[in-house]
Every structure is written in C-alpha cells, then in structure tokens.
Amino acid sequence: MSSSVRADLHSHSTASDGTLGPEQVIASASAAGLDVIALTDHDTVAGHQQAARALPPGLTLLPGMELSCRLDGHSVHMLAYLFDPAQPELAAEMAAIRRSRVDRAQAMVARLQELGAPVTWEQVSALAAGGVVGRPHIARALAAAGVISSPDEAFGPEWIGPGGRAHVPRYALDPVRAIELVRGAGGVTVLAHPRGSTRGWMIPDTVITELAAAGLTGVEVNHPNQDQAKRAALATLAARLGLVASGGSDDHGELTGYRIGCETTEPGQYETLIAQATGAAVVTGRQW
C-alpha cells in the first residue's frame, strides 16, 4: 500500500453512540476520499459486518473498537484494532462493560427524573436503537425534552458530567489490563486522545510511558480536540517511546458535525500499526 494512504483510524456508528449507521460511515469515508477507515465503536464490534458489506472498491476497513478503561478515577479510552473478538477473556470483559453501561444509564435516568428532568429509559433506549448505550444518548434525550439546548450542555456538573448531579460511575478496565487482553487476542492498542478532553483529565507523559512499557502500540496524535502544541509534544513522546503516532476524526455523525476524514494518520504509521497485529485482517472493498 502506498505511503500516501489517507487513513482515519477513529470513528463511531449507531452500533454505539454515533448517529450514522455503519453503512453510512463507509459512505462518508468514501466521499471524503479516504483509503482506510477504522470503525471503533465503544466496547463492541457489532457494526463491523454491516460496514464490511458496504465497502466500495478502493476503501479498506480496519476493524476496531474503543475500549473503556479507568485509571485513578479518570476515564481512559483505548483504541484496539485487528484483535480476535471471540477470544474468551476479551469477549467476557466487553460483555461486562456493556452490561455496566446499561445499568449506569438506567441509574442516571432515575437520578435525572429525581431532579425533575422529563426523560425516561424508554426514550434513551430508543435513541440507542439496539447499539451500546452511552451518555450521549442520555444527552440527546435531555435536549429532545427541552431540558438543555444542545447535547453538549449535558456533560457539565449540572447533569451527567463527571461529578455531576446525575452522574453514575460504571465498570471499566485498568488500561494495562486492556492492553494485555487485546494483545492476547492478537490485536494492537492505541491510546485515544490523551490530551483531547475538554472536560476531563489530560494523560501525563509518565502514564503514557508506563503504558508503552506494558505493550501499548501507539498514541493518537492527530485529533480534532488536540491543538498543534499538544500534537507536537505527543509526536515527540511517541517517537521517543517507539510508539505509532496515529490520527482520526473521532466522528460521531451529527454530534460532531460529520467530520470523517478531517484528521488522518501520518504516512507510514498506518502500515507500522497493522504490521504488528495477528488477530484479524483488514477488509477491502474487493472482498465483498
């Protein structure tokens, strides 16, 4: 594959908290002129088959997911690629996280109702439409009910942001354990948007260094929420630690302004990343 390949290695569909179906993600990636699109829904691979079937010639699907982790009380997001989703230990943890997501969402809805917000679990569940439920679905329900003017407003202390009045914690993996599980399933891991949070923790160099020693494969450098100074610092750290410097749009459809292809991985880094995986293969349009 050419070193000039345009690869967006971070996107979401209705299999989790995006607003585009997997087929629409593929169509958007093709329209954006990408060569590679990674589908990385939260804690699930449910959209991969639909996405693969929708691939046009010339577009490659990198199967992945965004695995929920927590470290010292802070949320950490771990992108995983080319793993075997049927590996028993990894599959069991994915299922446990998804169950916890449902329990947490139901508890949040109950708290919101106590606060006078007219939202129901049925509304949130309908917005999830069978996909992995997340806080964005609750945020959309709050906006639809007129409690807030836009979903973004839900993620502060007034509502469902960390420490917020209706926030409820949920089960998540220690990131070192997540790396071990994905590696055990033949996959590779990339630390997602470590300096991209607009509301939470900026992951320090010391933690990234520890994760690299535990087997982390890469770090997401190019992300819409990370400015040029943060990207430069992360790229320097990645080079020093021997990590792949990846990039992706983190598109969630309507929620993020339909931005597939706005960020990509630097030439050569994509090939370096996939060369280290053995658990699954990329899928090209020619295969379907």
Buried (B, 14 or more C-beta within 10 A) or exposed (E): EEEEBBBBBBBBBBBBBBBBBBBBBBBBBBEBEBBBBBBBBBBBBBBBEBBBEBBEEEBBBBBBBBBBBBBEEBBBBBBBBBBBBEBEEBBEBBEBBBEBBBEBBBBBBEBBBEEEBEBBBEBBBEBBEEBBBBBBBBBBBBBBBEBBEEBBBBBBEBBBBBEBBBBBEBBBBBBBEBBBBBBBBBBBBBBBBBBBBEEEBEBEBEBBBBBBEBEBBBBBBBBBEBEEEBBEBBBEBBEEBEBBBBBBBBBBBEBBEBBBBBBBBBEEBBBBBBEBBBBBEBBBBEEE
